[in-house]
Amino acid sequence: MLALQTDKIKEYSQIVCEQIRWKKARASVANEIENHISDQRDAYIEFGMDESLAVDKALEQMGDPVAVGERLDITHKPEPQYKMLMITFMIFIFGLFIRNISGDASLFAMETLLPVIISFSVFLAAYFLDVTFLGKYSIHIYAAAVLSGIIACFCMPRVNMSHVFFSINITMLFILIYPIIFAAFVYSMRGRGYDGLLLCGVGYIILAMILFKLVSMSGLILLTISALTVLTAAIKKGCFEIDKRKGYAIICFVTIISFTAALIYILSSPYYIERISAIITPETNLDGAGYINLMVRRIVAGAKFIGFGATADAFIAASALPEFNSDYMVTYIIQKLGWIGFLIILAVFTAFIIIGFKKALKQRGIFCMLIALTIMVVFTFQAVTYVSANLGFRAFSAISLPLMSEGNTALIINMLLIGFMLSIFRTGSELKDINKTYKRRIRFGDGKIIISLK
């Protein structure tokens, strides 16, 4: 009899769900409907009603399943990210326009058009893709990323300080995807307590060593900032199920140790001391990085609010800067179009960053929040370091200006990441975290660290 009544409830929820076109929402709706009917049935039974009659009464109270499903279909839909899509394509199209007027390549030339088509296709695929695969196979993806990084370090040729494989900038690829892979790895450690936090530290060290071996200081800094951000957010969300104050204390301790070690390393390296002096007093380092910083500052100083800006030295032009289309596009815009061009770029990027972070932090699921937050950190870091370098304050190699500066690998990967993020914003309301339980080997109790090896 009980099985028969349960079948009635499931049959009702199935009819309701058949009216909902968004298949991803059906499971949560079915669960909610069945729980509601069961609760109402139990309430009738408590008042002395027969179970069969109680189920029929509860179903009658719910109403016609087709009508209920049609109403739920209206409210359960993906949320198209029109505002973020508009800003994304504004940046993308403006980048194409600037690269076209700079004379580097025609917009319709194959070397320009093919990366545009590929990046746009990758973006659309990521936007409509179910990104939960990053959470389901996070350990496998992490292992593949580590293995690929090791192969790149020792087996792939280096061109202009980057490892290249069939015209793909492998170093750039790892710089941009390692933070996302680490965020997914953190998600895989949910529920593991202090064990999980410790394993996250080990996971970070392995990725950091690969980036260090690839000679990418900017990538190492980006990974470190994103890792600290993700771990802090994961602790706040209860991902590790540990005491939050102790978790924050561990993160603060590790941060202080890491930055102290980094500071000692930088101050003991003549190379990095020279890079710092190139920012503070570029005129004293004209044989090195100071020369480029000084050129950029003179170009910026001669810029007008609107229109082409001339410098005191007529021979200084932004287009004369090395790799200006990839490394100094903002400087070129400031000289070519004036400060108005820079302010437009600044406004668009600022809007994207503010909206992106707000949406990322509002995600209910741990997985959705960690991935979206990491992508926003990657985007923001690129923008801030690139603009700083283009104003004459370049300490290390900027990665790229997302979606704008030249560089096919960076363009495609950034479009992929933004597609993932907007997919999360579009479907995040129905993406649920999977609860797992693990035996914890590290615990805190009575002021002691307890390690169990059993």
C-alpha positions in Angstrom: 0.0 0.0 0.0 2.8 2.4 0.9 4.6 1.7 -2.4 1.3 2.4 -4.3 0.9 5.8 -2.6 4.5 6.7 -3.2 4.0 5.8 -6.9 1.0 8.2 -7.0 3.2 11.0 -5.7 6.0 10.3 -8.1 3.6 10.1 -11.0 2.2 13.5 -10.1 5.7 15.1 -9.9 6.6 13.5 -13.2 3.6 15.1 -14.9 4.5 18.4 -13.3 8.1 18.2 -14.5 7.2 17.2 -18.1 5.7 20.8 -18.4 9.1 22.4 -17.5 11.2 22.9 -20.6 14.5 23.5 -18.7 15.6 19.9 -17.9 18.2 20.9 -15.4 15.5 22.3 -13.1 13.3 19.2 -13.2 15.2 17.2 -10.5 15.0 20.0 -7.9 11.4 20.7 -8.7 10.5 17.0 -8.4 12.2 16.8 -5.1 10.5 19.9 -3.8 7.0 18.8 -5.1 7.4 15.3 -3.6 8.5 16.6 -0.2 5.7 19.1 -0.1 3.1 16.4 -0.9 4.6 14.0 1.6 4.5 16.6 4.4 0.9 17.4 3.6 0.0 13.7 3.5 1.6 13.2 7.0 -0.3 16.2 8.3 -3.6 14.6 7.2 -2.6 11.2 8.7 -1.9 12.9 12.0 -5.5 14.1 12.0 -6.6 10.5 11.7 -7.1 10.2 7.9 -6.4 7.0 6.1 -3.1 7.0 4.2 -4.6 6.5 0.8 -7.2 9.2 1.4 -4.5 11.5 2.8 -2.4 11.1 -0.4 -5.4 11.8 -2.6 -6.3 14.8 -0.5 -2.8 16.2 -0.7 -2.7 15.7 -4.4 -6.1 17.4 -4.8 -4.8 20.4 -2.8 -1.8 20.7 -5.0 -4.1 21.2 -8.0 -3.9 20.0 -11.6 -0.3 18.8 -12.3 -0.3 20.2 -15.9 -1.4 23.7 -14.7 1.1 23.5 -11.8 3.9 22.5 -14.2 3.1 25.3 -16.6 3.3 27.9 -13.8 6.6 26.5 -12.6 7.9 26.5 -16.2 7.5 30.3 -16.2 9.7 30.7 -13.1 12.2 28.0 -13.7 14.3 29.2 -16.6 17.9 29.9 -17.3 18.9 33.5 -16.6 20.4 34.9 -19.8 23.2 37.2 -18.9 22.4 40.0 -21.3 24.2 42.8 -19.4 27.4 40.7 -19.1 27.1 39.5 -22.7 26.8 43.1 -23.9 29.9 44.2 -22.0 31.9 41.2 -23.1 31.2 41.8 -26.8 31.8 45.6 -26.4 35.3 44.8 -25.1 35.8 42.1 -27.8 34.7 44.4 -30.7 36.6 47.4 -29.4 39.8 45.3 -29.3 39.2 44.2 -32.9 38.7 47.9 -33.9 41.9 49.1 -32.2 44.0 46.2 -33.7 42.5 47.1 -37.1 43.3 50.8 -37.0 46.8 50.2 -35.7 47.6 48.8 -39.1 49.0 45.5 -37.6 46.6 43.4 -39.7 43.3 43.8 -41.5 40.2 42.7 -39.7 39.4 40.3 -42.6 42.9 38.8 -42.9 43.0 35.1 -42.1 45.5 35.5 -39.3 43.0 37.9 -37.6 39.7 36.3 -38.6 40.5 32.7 -37.7 41.3 33.4 -34.0 38.2 35.5 -33.7 36.0 32.7 -35.1 37.7 30.1 -32.8 37.4 32.3 -29.7 33.8 33.1 -30.4 32.9 29.4 -31.0 34.7 28.5 -27.8 32.8 31.1 -25.9 29.4 29.9 -27.1 30.3 26.3 -26.4 31.4 27.2 -22.8 28.3 29.4 -22.3 25.9 26.5 -23.0 28.0 23.8 -21.5 27.3 22.1 -18.2 30.3 23.3 -16.2 29.8 20.8 -13.4 32.2 18.5 -15.1 35.0 20.6 -13.6 33.7 19.6 -10.1 33.0 15.9 -11.0 36.4 15.3 -12.5 38.4 17.8 -10.6 41.1 15.4 -9.4 41.5 13.9 -12.9 41.7 17.4 -14.5 44.3 18.4 -11.8 46.4 15.4 -12.5 46.3 16.0 -16.2 47.3 19.6 -15.7 50.2 18.7 -13.5 51.5 16.1 -16.0 51.1 18.5 -18.9 53.0 21.2 -17.0 55.9 18.8 -16.3 56.0 17.8 -20.0 56.0 21.5 -21.0 58.8 22.3 -18.6 61.2 19.7 -19.9 60.1 18.8 -23.4 58.7 21.8 -25.2 60.8 24.5 -26.9 61.0 28.0 -25.5 60.3 31.1 -27.7 60.7 34.6 -26.3 60.6 33.2 -22.7 57.4 31.2 -23.4 57.0 27.5 -24.1 55.3 27.0 -27.5 53.7 24.0 -29.1 52.2 24.3 -32.6 51.8 28.1 -32.2 50.0 27.7 -28.9 51.6 29.7 -26.1 51.7 26.9 -23.5 53.0 29.2 -20.7 50.1 31.5 -21.3 47.7 28.6 -21.3 48.9 27.4 -17.9 49.0 30.9 -16.4 45.3 31.4 -17.1 43.9 27.9 -16.4 45.9 26.8 -13.3 43.9 29.1 -11.0 40.6 27.6 -12.3 42.0 24.0 -11.9 43.1 24.9 -8.4 39.6 26.2 -7.5 38.1 22.9 -8.8 40.7 21.0 -6.7 39.7 23.0 -3.6 36.0 22.0 -4.3 37.0 18.3 -4.4 38.4 18.7 -0.9 35.0 19.7 0.6 34.1 18.0 3.8 37.6 16.8 4.4 38.3 19.1 7.3 41.9 20.2 8.0 43.0 17.2 5.9 41.4 19.0 2.9 43.0 22.3 3.7 46.4 20.7 4.0 46.0 18.9 0.7 45.0 22.2 -0.9 48.3 23.6 0.2 50.1 20.7 -1.3 48.1 21.1 -4.5 49.0 24.8 -4.7 52.8 24.1 -4.1 52.9 21.7 -7.1 51.2 24.1 -9.5 53.4 27.0 -8.2 56.6 25.0 -8.8 55.6 24.3 -12.4 54.9 28.0 -13.0 58.2 28.9 -11.4 60.0 26.4 -13.6 58.2 28.0 -16.6 59.8 31.3 -15.5 56.4 33.1 -15.1 56.5 35.4 -12.2 53.2 37.0 -13.2 51.6 33.6 -13.4 53.0 32.7 -10.0 51.6 35.9 -8.4 48.2 35.3 -10.1 48.0 31.7 -8.8 49.0 32.8 -5.3 46.4 35.6 -5.2 43.6 33.5 -6.6 44.5 30.6 -4.3 44.3 32.8 -1.2 41.0 34.2 -2.4 39.5 30.8 -3.1 40.6 29.3 0.2 39.3 32.2 2.2 35.9 32.0 0.3 35.8 28.2 0.8 36.4 28.5 4.5 33.7 31.2 4.7 31.2 28.9 2.8 32.0 26.0 5.2 33.5 24.0 2.4 36.0 22.2 4.7 33.6 22.0 7.7 36.2 23.4 10.1 36.2 26.2 12.7 36.2 29.3 10.6 38.4 31.3 12.9 41.1 28.7 12.9 40.8 28.4 9.2 41.3 32.1 8.7 44.2 32.1 11.1 45.9 29.3 9.1 45.4 31.4 5.9 46.8 34.5 7.5 49.8 32.6 8.8 50.5 31.1 5.4 50.0 34.4 3.7 52.5 36.2 6.0 55.1 33.4 5.6 54.6 33.3 1.8 55.0 37.1 1.3 57.9 37.3 3.7 59.7 34.6 1.7 58.8 36.3 -1.6 60.1 39.6 -0.3 63.4 38.1 0.8 63.8 36.4 -2.6 63.0 39.6 -4.5 65.4 41.8 -2.5 68.2 39.2 -2.8 67.8 39.0 -6.6 69.7 41.7 -8.7 67.2 41.1 -11.5 64.2 42.0 -9.4 66.0 44.9 -7.8 66.6 46.3 -11.2 62.9 45.8 -12.1 61.9 47.7 -9.1 64.3 50.6 -9.8 62.9 50.7 -13.4 59.5 51.7 -11.8 60.8 54.1 -9.2 63.6 55.8 -11.2 63.4 54.6 -14.8 65.8 57.3 -16.1 68.6 55.6 -14.1 68.0 52.2 -15.9 67.9 53.2 -19.6 69.7 50.1 -20.6 67.0 47.8 -19.2 63.3 47.9 -18.4 63.6 51.6 -17.3 63.8 52.7 -21.0 60.4 51.3 -21.9 58.8 52.7 -18.7 60.3 56.1 -19.5 59.0 56.0 -23.1 55.5 55.0 -21.9 55.4 57.8 -19.3 56.5 60.4 -21.9 53.8 59.2 -24.3 51.2 59.4 -21.6 52.3 62.8 -20.4 51.9 64.2 -24.0 48.4 62.8 -24.4 45.4 65.1 -25.0 41.9 64.5 -23.6 40.6 63.9 -27.2 42.7 63.3 -30.3 46.3 62.4 -31.1 48.8 63.5 -28.4 52.3 64.6 -29.4 55.3 64.3 -27.1 58.2 66.7 -26.8 60.2 64.1 -28.7 58.5 63.7 -32.1 60.1 60.3 -32.6 58.4 58.8 -29.6 55.3 56.9 -30.7 53.3 54.2 -29.0 53.5 52.1 -32.2 57.3 52.1 -31.8 57.0 50.2 -28.5 58.0 46.6 -28.7 54.9 44.3 -29.3 52.6 47.3 -28.8 49.6 45.4 -30.1 49.9 42.8 -27.4 51.7 44.6 -24.6 51.0 48.3 -25.0 47.6 48.6 -26.6 46.3 51.0 -23.9 49.3 53.3 -24.4 48.6 53.3 -28.1 44.9 54.2 -27.5 45.9 57.0 -25.1 48.2 58.6 -27.7 46.0 57.9 -30.7 42.5 58.7 -29.3 43.3 60.7 -26.2 42.4 60.1 -22.5 38.8 59.7 -23.6 39.6 56.3 -25.1 41.3 55.2 -21.9 38.4 56.4 -19.7 35.9 54.4 -21.9 38.0 51.3 -21.5 38.3 51.9 -17.8 34.6 52.4 -17.4 33.7 49.2 -19.4 36.2 47.0 -17.5 35.2 48.5 -14.2 31.5 47.7 -14.9 32.4 44.1 -15.9 34.5 43.6 -12.8 31.9 45.1 -10.3 29.0 43.1 -11.8 31.1 39.9 -12.1 32.2 40.0 -8.5 28.7 40.7 -7.2 27.2 37.8 -9.1 30.1 35.5 -8.2 29.7 36.2 -4.5 25.9 35.7 -4.7 26.2 32.2 -5.9 24.5 29.8 -3.5 26.6 26.7 -4.3 30.2 26.4 -3.2 31.3 25.1 -6.7 29.6 27.9 -8.6 31.0 30.6 -6.3 34.6 29.2 -6.3 34.9 28.9 -10.0 33.2 32.2 -10.8 35.2 34.1 -8.2 38.5 32.6 -9.5 37.6 33.6 -13.1 36.9 37.2 -11.9 40.3 37.3 -10.0 42.1 36.1 -13.2 40.3 38.8 -15.3 40.9 41.6 -12.8 44.6 40.7 -12.3 45.2 40.8 -16.0 43.4 44.1 -16.4 45.1 45.8 -13.5 48.7 44.7 -14.3 48.2 45.5 -18.0 46.9 49.0 -17.4 49.7 49.7 -14.8 52.3 48.6 -17.4 50.7 50.8 -20.0 50.9 53.8 -17.7 54.6 53.3 -17.2 54.7 51.2 -14.1 55.7 47.8 -15.4 57.4 45.6 -12.8 57.0 42.2 -14.5 55.5 41.0 -17.8 51.8 41.8 -18.1 49.7 38.8 -19.2 47.2 40.4 -21.5 44.3 42.9 -21.6 41.4 40.4 -21.6 39.6 40.2 -25.0 41.4 43.2 -26.4 45.2 42.8 -26.7 46.7 40.7 -29.4 47.6 37.1 -28.5 45.6 34.2 -29.8 46.1 31.9 -26.9 45.2 34.5 -24.3 42.1 35.6 -26.3 40.8 32.0 -26.7 41.4 31.1 -23.1 39.9 34.3 -21.7 36.8 33.8 -23.9 36.6 30.2 -22.6 36.8 31.3 -19.0 34.2 34.1 -19.4 31.9 31.6 -21.2 32.3 29.2 -18.2 31.5 32.1 -15.7 28.4 33.3 -17.6 27.2 29.7 -17.9 27.4 29.5 -14.1 25.5 32.8 -13.7 22.9 31.5 -16.2 22.2 28.1 -14.6 23.7 28.5 -11.1 20.4 28.5 -9.3 19.9 24.8 -10.3 23.5 23.6 -9.8 23.7 21.8 -6.5 26.8 20.8 -4.5 27.3 17.1 -3.9 27.7 16.2 -0.2 30.5 13.8 0.6 31.8 12.4 3.9 35.4 11.6 4.6 37.4 10.2 7.5 39.4 13.1 8.9 43.0 12.5 9.9 43.8 15.9 11.3 41.8 17.5 14.0 42.1 20.3 16.6 41.0 19.6 20.2 41.9 20.8 23.7 44.6 23.0 22.2 46.3 20.1 20.5 46.7 19.0 16.9 45.6 15.4 16.7 46.8 13.3 13.7 45.2 9.9 13.1 47.1 7.5 10.8 44.5 4.8 10.9 
